[in-house]
């Protein structure tokens, strides 16, 4: 039976004259002294980032912010059309689409990589086991493949370059290279390591646990979706999306409308 822990928090406390966040004075040590990326890292990892970690973390936030008219952006635009007063509702609608199909796949990749790192078996053998398991189950293997970027996702080598230049050990980059070879062998074709897969790799390199990685995407995608809201207000396309569906998706029910 798990030991019951007393209720406590190490995140923040305040009195009439001072606010502490992660053991730092908010007014005198954080505001105007650190960037948003540094503050985000401090809050998540409970320590200030090194220069190299900051470069990696910042590159991830930039990469994840915008992906065009994806389902999440469309959901946000349609929601702000329906409820123009609800910015938070529109962003929330878009964030609901961050899952195992899009964006959230990086946590699946990271878990695979971190499991390989902890395994006693030879890396080549366990990589083949993982690739074979996904193919047999007919599930998409997290972090691999892309509908547009072929043969390779251009963001991936750039993220690896930034991480290596920042001084990471490169152990997860070596593992994903082996996993990529196994995937290509098992699937009989080349599947690119996509941006989400690369992000899983570089975040693992700086010690971010796999089970909070989707949350990082939620934070930076919120900023991206806010950009879509502003554009939607200036140059609406949601009415076109709505009317296009009305015109192009036929009704096929047995009962027909009464003729006039």
C-alpha positions in Angstrom: 0.0 0.0 0.0 1.4 3.4 -1.0 2.4 5.6 1.8 0.1 8.6 2.4 1.9 11.8 1.9 0.9 14.9 3.9 -0.6 17.8 1.8 2.1 20.3 0.8 3.4 22.3 -2.2 6.8 23.5 -3.1 5.7 25.7 -5.9 4.7 29.0 -4.5 3.8 31.0 -1.3 3.1 34.6 -0.5 2.6 37.2 2.2 1.7 40.9 2.3 5.1 41.9 0.8 6.7 39.0 -1.0 5.8 36.2 -3.5 8.1 33.2 -3.8 7.9 30.9 -6.9 10.2 27.8 -6.9 12.3 29.3 -4.2 12.9 32.6 -6.1 11.5 36.0 -5.3 9.0 36.7 -8.1 9.4 40.5 -8.0 13.2 40.8 -7.6 14.6 37.6 -9.1 12.2 36.7 -11.9 10.1 39.6 -13.3 12.3 41.4 -15.8 15.2 39.0 -15.1 14.2 35.7 -16.9 12.4 34.9 -20.2 9.2 33.0 -20.5 11.1 30.0 -21.6 13.3 30.1 -18.6 10.3 30.6 -16.3 8.5 27.7 -17.9 11.5 25.4 -17.5 12.0 26.5 -13.9 8.4 25.8 -13.1 8.4 22.4 -14.8 11.8 21.0 -13.9 12.2 22.8 -10.5 15.5 24.4 -11.4 16.8 27.0 -13.8 18.0 25.7 -17.2 21.6 25.7 -18.3 22.4 27.7 -21.5 22.3 24.5 -23.5 19.0 23.3 -22.0 17.5 26.7 -22.6 18.4 26.5 -26.3 16.8 23.1 -26.7 13.7 23.9 -24.7 13.2 27.2 -26.7 13.6 25.4 -30.0 10.9 22.9 -29.0 8.5 25.7 -28.1 9.1 27.5 -31.4 8.7 24.2 -33.4 5.4 23.2 -31.8 3.6 26.6 -31.9 2.3 26.5 -35.4 1.3 23.7 -37.9 -1.2 25.5 -40.2 -4.9 24.6 -40.6 -4.8 21.4 -38.6 -7.9 20.0 -36.9 -7.1 21.9 -33.7 -6.8 25.2 -35.5 -10.0 24.6 -37.5 -11.8 23.7 -34.2 -10.6 26.9 -32.7 -11.7 29.0 -35.7 -15.2 27.4 -35.8 -15.6 27.9 -32.1 -14.7 31.6 -32.2 -17.1 32.0 -35.0 -19.9 30.5 -32.9 -18.9 32.2 -29.6 -16.9 35.3 -30.5 -16.7 36.3 -26.8 -15.0 33.1 -25.7 -11.3 33.3 -26.5 -10.6 30.7 -23.8 -13.3 28.4 -25.1 -12.0 28.6 -28.7 -8.4 27.8 -27.5 -9.7 25.0 -25.3 -11.6 23.5 -28.3 -8.4 23.4 -30.3 -6.4 22.0 -27.4 -8.8 19.0 -27.2 -7.3 17.8 -30.4 -3.8 17.4 -29.0 -3.8 13.6 -28.7 -2.3 10.4 -29.9 -3.1 11.2 -33.5 -1.5 14.7 -33.7 1.1 16.5 -31.6 0.7 14.2 -28.6 2.6 11.4 -30.4 5.8 12.7 -29.0 5.0 11.2 -25.6 4.6 7.8 -27.2 8.0 8.2 -28.9 9.6 9.4 -25.7 8.3 6.5 -23.7 9.6 4.0 -26.2 13.0 5.7 -26.2 13.2 5.8 -22.4 12.1 2.2 -22.2 14.9 1.2 -24.6 17.4 3.2 -22.5 16.4 1.3 -19.3 16.2 -2.2 -21.0 18.9 -4.8 -20.4 18.6 -6.2 -24.0 20.8 -5.1 -26.9 19.5 -1.8 -28.4 19.2 -3.3 -31.9 17.1 -6.3 -30.7 14.7 -4.2 -28.6 14.3 -1.7 -31.5 13.3 -4.5 -33.8 10.8 -5.8 -31.2 9.2 -2.4 -30.9 8.9 -1.9 -34.6 7.6 -5.4 -35.2 5.0 -5.0 -32.4 3.6 -1.8 -33.9 3.4 -3.3 -37.4 1.6 -6.4 -36.2 -0.9 -4.4 -34.2 -1.4 -2.1 -37.2 -1.0 0.9 -35.0 1.0 4.0 -36.2 4.4 4.0 -34.5 4.8 7.2 -32.5 7.2 9.8 -33.9 7.5 8.2 -37.4 6.0 9.1 -40.8 4.5 12.3 -42.2 1.9 12.9 -44.9 3.7 15.8 -46.5 7.4 15.8 -45.6 9.0 13.1 -47.7 11.5 11.5 -47.6 12.4 13.3 -44.4 10.9 16.0 -42.1 13.2 19.0 -42.4 12.7 20.0 -38.8 14.2 16.8 -37.4 17.9 17.3 -38.4 17.7 21.0 -37.3 16.4 20.0 -33.8 19.1 17.4 -33.5 21.8 19.9 -34.6 20.6 22.5 -32.0 20.7 19.8 -29.3 24.1 18.6 -30.2 25.5 22.1 -30.4 24.0 22.8 -27.0 26.1 20.0 -25.5 23.6 17.2 -24.9 25.1 13.7 -24.5 23.4 12.4 -27.7 22.4 9.1 -26.2 18.8 9.4 -27.2 19.8 10.6 -30.7 21.8 7.4 -31.0 18.9 5.3 -29.9 16.4 6.9 -32.2 18.9 6.3 -35.1 18.8 2.6 -34.3 15.0 2.6 -33.9 14.7 4.4 -37.3 16.8 1.7 -39.0 14.6 -1.0 -37.4 11.4 0.7 -38.4 12.6 1.0 -42.0 13.6 -2.7 -42.0 10.4 -4.0 -40.5 8.1 -1.8 -42.6 10.0 -2.3 -45.8 10.2 1.4 -46.5 11.6 4.6 -45.2 9.5 6.4 -42.5 10.9 9.7 -41.5 11.4 10.7 -37.9 8.9 13.5 -37.8 9.1 16.7 -35.7 7.2 15.3 -32.8 9.5 12.3 -32.7 12.5 14.6 -32.8 11.1 16.8 -30.0 10.6 13.6 -27.9 14.3 12.9 -28.5 15.7 16.3 -27.6 13.4 16.7 -24.6 14.6 13.3 -23.3 18.2 14.5 -23.8 17.6 17.3 -21.3 15.7 15.1 -18.8 12.1 15.9 -19.4 9.9 13.0 -18.3 7.8 11.5 -21.2 4.5 11.8 -19.3 4.6 15.7 -19.2 5.7 16.2 -22.8 2.1 16.6 -24.2 1.6 19.4 -21.7 4.5 21.3 -23.2 2.7 21.1 -26.5 -0.5 22.4 -24.9 1.3 25.5 -23.6 2.9 26.5 -26.9 0.0 25.5 -29.1 -2.2 27.9 -27.0 -0.1 30.7 -28.3 -0.4 29.4 -31.8 -4.2 29.1 -31.6 -4.4 32.6 -30.3 -2.8 33.7 -33.5 -5.5 31.8 -35.5 -8.1 33.6 -33.4 -6.7 37.0 -34.3 -6.5 36.2 -38.0 -10.0 34.7 -37.9 -11.3 38.0 -36.6 -9.4 40.0 -39.2 -10.0 37.7 -42.2 -12.6 35.0 -41.4 -12.4 31.6 -43.0 -14.6 29.6 -40.6 -17.8 30.6 -42.5 -16.3 29.2 -45.7 -15.4 25.9 -43.9 -18.9 25.7 -42.4 -20.7 26.5 -45.7 -18.4 24.2 -47.7 -19.4 21.2 -45.5 -23.0 22.1 -45.9 -22.7 22.1 -49.7 -20.4 19.1 -50.1 -21.5 16.5 -47.5 -24.7 14.9 -48.8 -27.6 13.8 -46.6 -28.2 10.1 -47.2 -31.0 9.3 -44.7 -34.0 7.2 -45.9 -36.5 10.0 -45.3 -36.4 12.9 -47.7 -37.5 16.5 -47.2 -41.1 17.2 -48.4 -41.1 18.8 -51.8 -42.4 22.3 -51.9 
